[in-house]
Every structure is written in C-alpha cells, then in structure tokens.
Amino acid sequence: MPFAQPTAEILEDVAARLREYADRSDPGVETVLCLVECAAHAARATSRGQSACEADLLEALAAARAAVGCAKFAVAEARPTARPSAAR
C-alpha cells in the first residue's frame, strides 16, 4: 500500500482523539487511552528496527504501567458494592 500511514502515526491520531473527546474520568476509557499510547510508543520504537530508541521503549513501558493502574480502578469500579448486613 503506497499511501499507508505508519502504524505509530495512526495510533498517535487515535490517542489524540481520545484525549480530546473521551471521558477521562472513566477508568475504562483511561485504560484504553494508556494502551493506545503504549502501542504508539512501541510502534515508533520498533519501526526503527535494531536502532530502536530507548526513550520510546521507556515511554511504552510507562504507558503500559499506567494502563495496568487504570485497569485496576476500572475493575474495582465495576465490582458491585457489598450490601450492609441487615440489623438484627
């Protein structure tokens, strides 16, 4: 495909749209954003082959860690809250 956009550029566009339009207070949405950012950094780093930029790899790792943290909040938020036991 002669006019194909590089993967990193596509992912960066998706991340920019998520930052602009998504509800970042939702931990599920924030998880997705962090994962897209991670993929964009990884794509940028690996597109250089053997000369992968260490800074891009470290950014990918940081975004992956952030995604894990956001996912933990998303899971905790999705769990039903425990009902107080009935008074005796």
C-alpha positions as CSV (number, residue, x, y, z in Angstrom):
1,M,0.0,0.0,0.0
2,P,1.9,3.1,-1.2
3,F,-0.2,5.6,0.8
4,A,-0.5,3.7,4.0
5,Q,0.2,5.7,7.2
6,P,2.8,4.4,9.5
7,T,1.3,2.4,12.4
8,A,2.7,4.8,15.0
9,E,1.1,7.8,13.3
10,I,-2.3,6.1,13.2
11,L,-2.1,5.2,16.8
12,E,-1.0,8.7,17.8
13,D,-4.0,10.1,15.9
14,V,-6.3,7.7,17.8
15,A,-4.7,8.7,21.2
16,A,-5.1,12.4,20.3
17,R,-8.8,12.0,19.6
18,L,-9.3,10.0,22.8
19,R,-7.6,12.8,24.8
20,E,-9.8,15.4,23.1
21,Y,-13.2,13.7,23.2
22,A,-13.2,10.8,25.7
23,D,-14.4,11.0,29.3
24,R,-11.0,10.7,31.0
25,S,-12.7,10.4,34.4
26,D,-13.8,6.9,33.4
27,P,-11.1,4.4,34.3
28,G,-12.1,2.1,31.5
29,V,-11.6,4.9,28.9
30,E,-8.3,5.9,30.5
31,T,-7.2,2.3,30.3
32,V,-7.9,2.2,26.6
33,L,-6.0,5.6,26.1
34,C,-3.0,4.3,28.0
35,L,-2.9,1.1,25.9
36,V,-3.2,3.1,22.7
37,E,-0.3,5.4,23.9
38,C,1.7,2.3,24.8
39,A,1.1,0.8,21.3
40,A,2.1,4.0,19.6
41,H,5.3,4.3,21.5
42,A,6.1,0.7,20.9
43,A,5.3,1.0,17.2
44,R,7.5,4.1,16.9
45,A,10.4,2.4,18.7
46,T,10.2,-0.9,16.7
47,S,9.8,0.9,13.4
48,R,13.5,1.8,13.6
49,G,14.5,-1.9,13.8
50,Q,17.8,-2.5,15.6
51,S,18.2,1.2,16.3
52,A,15.0,1.3,18.5
53,C,15.0,4.5,20.5
54,E,15.4,3.7,24.2
55,A,13.3,6.7,25.1
56,D,10.3,5.4,23.1
57,L,10.7,2.0,24.7
58,L,10.7,3.5,28.1
59,E,7.6,5.6,27.2
60,A,5.9,2.5,26.0
61,L,6.7,0.8,29.3
62,A,5.4,3.8,31.3
63,A,2.2,3.8,29.4
64,A,1.8,0.1,29.9
65,R,2.2,0.6,33.7
66,A,-0.3,3.4,33.6
67,A,-2.8,1.1,31.8
68,V,-2.4,-1.5,34.5
69,G,-3.1,1.0,37.2
70,C,-6.2,2.4,35.3
71,A,-7.4,-1.2,34.7
72,K,-7.3,-1.9,38.4
73,F,-9.5,1.1,39.1
74,A,-11.9,0.1,36.3
75,V,-12.2,-3.4,37.8
76,A,-12.8,-2.0,41.3
77,E,-15.4,0.4,40.0
78,A,-17.2,-2.3,38.1
79,R,-17.5,-4.6,41.1
80,P,-20.8,-4.4,42.9
81,T,-20.5,-2.9,46.3
82,A,-21.2,-5.0,49.3
83,R,-24.5,-4.5,50.9
84,P,-24.6,-3.8,54.6
85,S,-25.8,-6.7,56.6
86,A,-29.4,-6.4,57.9
87,A,-29.6,-5.2,61.5
88,R,-30.6,-7.9,64.0
